[in-house]
Amino acid sequence: MRTPTQPAKKVQVLVVMGVSGSGKTTVGKALAQELGWTFIEGDDFHSEANVKKMAAGTALSDEDRDAWLSSLQEQIVKALGQQIGAVVACSALKESYRHRLKVDGRVQFVFLNIPFAVAEERLKKRKGHFMPVSLLESQFETLQQPEGSDYINVDAQQSPQEIVTEVVEKIRK
């Protein structure tokens, strides 16, 4: 982790974060395509037990998320070590989760900020995902609003292309 006196290095990994239904995968894939970077879907790193638990309507505990976060951290370290750009879609709801993923100053977070009602409506329309609408409330309860220069806070009610344009402009400054 860099100290406040060190200059930030060029952003090389974007972690697109937010509650379920905020558009992490859609925006993450579009950002990766726009930037020519690798896309990493955080959901792919959940254990089978975690997926079953969520599909059954049970929220994950910090203990449940531990191995998942370690796997994502490894993916970030790998991308940084290979000096390739990567976009990671990951809820990263708590500050402690984000702290684990922020391995150095080349990692930046994009917070897809969305009202509960909009996320709920999106989840009701979504097909083929293990995350049920019933867990959305627990996600909002768990969410610790990100603040500070490590975060690009965007309105997730915008179109994916508008979000991509906003994020790309901000990271290129």
Phi, psi and omega in degrees: 000135181281153176270159183301339181277345179276142177291147177292140176277164179302137179298130181233339177228127174252128174256111179272115189235161177153179180288167176299136181091357181280343177106022184304312182291313181300310181291319180301314178296318180294320177296314180300318179295314180300319184272348185073030183255168176282142175255133178238116180273111182302324181300332180293346184258002174287143175290161177300321180297318179296316180298316179297319181298312180294317180300330179278358177091017179254127179291147178283146174270171175301321179297319178298325185277348187303306181294324178299312179296322177298319179296317179293321177300318177299319179296320179293314179300319179298313179299316180296318180296325179273358181055044174246147176284144180215147173242124182248125174266117186204134182301316177043052189290328182256151177302321180296326177292316181294324178300321179293324183278340181275077185287334172196186186290355178274358180259129179230148181254142174245112181266116177272097185274123186217140176291152181306311185300322180289316178297318180299315180298319178297317181294325179297330181271344185285138180242145171077021178243145184287341186279113180279156178303328183299339180269356183298318180301318179294329178293317178294326177292324181283329185303123171256110185306123179285143179220155174109180187285348177281358186236136168255111184264117182236152177282111184283002175278348176290167175291155177306320181294322177296320178295314180301313180301315180297314182294314180299317177301318183290321182282341179273353178286000000 
